[in-house]
């Protein structure tokens, strides 16, 4: 069997991993079939829903760091994707995940004859290098240490001192990185995918953390009369809460935008049916970006992630009040 070129795309919460993969998919060779294994900290599966419409083969491992949830779901996901005989495989671990065990799995004897692991690419927001919440985080440090390619994303939103801090940090790597880039809107260079992987060491040991029970997406089949389901998760000092709404629940776009702008959560992701159509909402530091999606009759998914538990019951009540009509 031909060994499938494979890349891991890492990055902390809000760095732009999914946006980067969307950019790669938009520019991939037309004759190639790409597969993506998505791993999210929450149990709702927002990123997979966004990527699924881009023509890639997508599998999801929800509920936390993909190697911590259990080795089996990760292996099942990889095996299912390899069975489709893709031309390239991309793995997107959760922003709170540690890539060490993922690399170990992909280079193990089980996959040595099937996967050709290329460069690990870590996407960062340069503004994080002046915030000890990120620079002191062991997973943030190790995502950078294990990367072959480090990419500063969102440089159009950065001050000169942010980029200077990024330059100073990346100049210290030993061994040096194969490539260091600066991009806007996740515009990764396709050539970076072909860079060979170098064996690198993490600064810290990988500790398996306890997480909430992973909820396979198949469990979100709502019973008759039910309009939504809710799932929570916690681990590594973070908490998440997500809602899955039936396809006939239509949200008020303006009111939802206002809500997401005002919720003080570290990360909010959503794919939502509104009276204007289906939109992806991406919120980092209360800054909301919106992209229209070509989806119809889709179940809405909304996920909040923060260091502390937010008033989930109150948020749920507000979200339900934003449903404007039955389509």
N, C-alpha and C positions, 0 to 999 in steps of 0.2 A: 504494500500500500504506500502511496505517496505521502511523505510527511508534510503535514499542513503548517505553513508559516503562521506563527501565533505571536501575538503581542499582548502584554498586560498594560492597561491604561489606568494609572493610579492618580490619586490626588485627594486632598482633604475636602471636607464639606464645602460646597459652593465654589470650588476652584474652576469648574467648567468641564468635567469629564464627559458628560453626556453630550454637551454642545460640541466638544471636540470630535467625538465619534460621529455625530451627525454630519459634521463638516467632512470627515474622511469618507463617509458613505456617499456624500453628494459628489465626490470627485474620484471615486474608485473606478477602475476600468469597467466598461459596460459589460464585457463578456465574463466578468468574474462574479462568483457567488460568495458572499461573506456571511459568517455566522458570529453571533455575539452572545456571550454568557454574562448576564447582568446580575449583580449582587447588591441588594439594598439593605440598609440598616432596618428600615421599617418593613411591614408585612403587606403593604398595599400594592406595590409594583408600579410606581408611576413612571420611572425611567424606561422600563420595558415597553410600556404602552406607547411612549413617545417614539422609541426606536422601531417598533414593530411596523409602523406605517412607511418606513423607508426602504422596504423591499428586502431587508436582511432577515436571516433566520435567527430568531431570538428565543432564548431560554432564560428563566429566572430562578435565582436562589434567594428568596426573601428571608428576612428575619435576623440580620446581623452578619458579621464577618463570615464569609462562605466556608472557611476551613474550621470555624468555631461552631457553626450551626451543626455540622456533622460532615465527615468526609464523604458520606454516601450521596447526599443531594448534589454536591459539586461534581462527583464522578458521574452520576446519572446524567446531569446536564451536559457535561463534556461529551460523554459517549453518544448521547442523542444528537448532538450537533455534528460530531465526526461522522456519524452514520449518513448524514446528508451530503457528505463529500464536498465541503466548502473549499474555496480557493484560499481563504484566509479566515482565521479565528481570532476574535478580540475578546478579552476578558476585562470587565469593569468591576473591580471589587468595591465594596462600600467605602465611602470616604473615611469611615472610622476603622477600616480594616488594615491589617498588616500583610504586606505582600509576600513575606518570607515563606509561609507555608504553601501559598498558591504556587510560587516558583518551584518549591520542592516537589509538589504534586505533579506539575507539568514536566519536570525533568526526571521523574521517577521511572523505574523499570517498566511500570505499567503503560507509560505513554511515550517512552523513548523512541519506539518504532513508528509512532503515529503523529507526534507533534515536534515541529522544529521551532523551539522557542527563540524568538528574536528579541530585540531591545524592549526593555520595560521603559515606558514613557510616563513620567510624573508631571502632571499639570498643577501649577501653583498660581495663586493670586499674590502678586508681589506686595500688596498692602499687608499681608499677614506677617511679613518679616519684621515688622515693628510692633507686633502684638505677641506678648509672652504666652497668651492662651494657646497660640499655635507653635511658637518656637520651642516652648518647654514640653510640648506634647510628644511622647515617645513615638507614637505612630507617625506623626508628621515628620519627625526626624528620620525615621527608618524608611518611609516612602521615598524620601530624597536620597538616603544613603544607598538604597538598592536600585535606584534608577540608572539606566544607561543614558537616557535623554531627559533633561529637565527643561520644561517650557514655562515661561512666564506668560500667563494668559491675562486678558483684560488690560493690556498696557495702555489702552486709550482712556482708562479710568484711573490711572495711577499718576501720582506726583513724581517729580524727578527724584526726590529722596527715597521713594518706594523702590524705584528701579535701581538706585545706587545701593540700597540695602540688599536687593536680590543679587546684584553683581558681586558684592563683597562676600555674601554667603556662598555663592556657587564657585567662587575663585578658590575656596579652601578645600574642595573635594580632592581626596587622594585615595585611589586613583582618580584621575580626571574623568569627567563625563565624555561620552562619545560625541555628544552634541548638546548645546545649550541654545534655546531659542526664545524669542519674544514675539508674541502674536496677539491679535485681536480676534474676538468671536470664535476662539478655539480653532483657528485655521492652521492645524498641524501640517507639517510638510510630509507628503506621502513617502518621500525617500527615507524618513526616519524609521519607518516600519521595517525596512530591509537591513537596518544596522544589526550587526551580530551582538549577541548578549555577552557580557563580561561577568564572571563570577565576582560578586561583591558581598561585603559583610554588613549586616545590620549592627547598629550600635547597642541594641538591647535584645534581650531574649523575648521570644514571643510567648505571651501568657494567654491561655484560653480563658475567655470571659463567659460568664453565664448570660444568656439572653432569654428573652421570652420565647415561647414555643413558636417555631416557624409555621406560618399558616399558608399552605399551598393555595395558589390562586383559584384552584378548582373549588375550594370551600366557600367562595364568595357567590355561589348560586343562592340567591335570596329566595326565601320561602314566599308563597303567595301572600300578598298583602304587605310584605316587608319592603321598605324603600331604601334602606341602607344597612351596612354592617360596619362595626368599629373594631380596630385592632391596636393594641399597644405593645411597646417593646422597650427594654432598657438594657444598658450595658456600657462599659467603658466611660462611665460618668455622664452619659447622655440618655435622654428619654424621647420616645417618639409616640405619636398617636396619629392614626390614619383612618379615613372613612372611605368606603366604597358605596357609591350611590347607583341605584338602578338606572337603566338607560332612559327611562321616561321622566327622570327628574331633571328639569331645566332650570338653571340658575340665572339670576339677574347679574349680568356682566359687571355693570358699574358698581353695584353694592358689594359684589365679591372682591373686585379690585380694591375698593376702599377698605374692606376688612383685612385683606392680605397686606395692605400698606401699613396698617396700624397694629398688627400683631407683632409683638416684640419677641420673635423666635429666631434662633440662629439660622434656621433653614426651613423653607416651606416649598414644597413641590406639588403641582396639581395638574391634572388633565380633566377639563370640565366641560360639560355640555351647557351652553348658554343660549339665550334667545338670539344671539348674533352668530352662533355656530360653536364648534368645538375648539378650545384654546388650551395651550400649555402655559401655565404660570410658573415662574421661577423667581423665588424671593430670597435675597441675601441682604442682611442688615436693613430690612424694611424697604429695600429698593426692588420694585416689581418689574420683571420683564415678561412680555407676552408674545406668544407666537401662535398664529392660527394653524390648525391642523385639518387635514382633509379626511375627517372621520365622521361617520354617521351612525346614529343609534348606539353610541359608545357609553359604557358605564363610567361615570365620573370617579376620579380618585384624588384624594387630598391628603397630604402628609405634612405634619409639623414635627420638627426636631429641635430640641433645646437641651441645655444643661439641666434645667429644672422642669418638673412637671407643670404644665400650664393648666389653667382651669378648663379641662377637657369637656366637662359637662356643659359649661357655659358656651364654649366654642361650638359644641354639637348643636345646641339650641339655636345659636345664631345661624349656623350653616343651614339648618332645616328651614329657618325663616326666609332664607334667600331663594328658595325654590319658588319660581314664579308661576309655573304652569305644568300640566301634564301634556307631553308632546303626543 
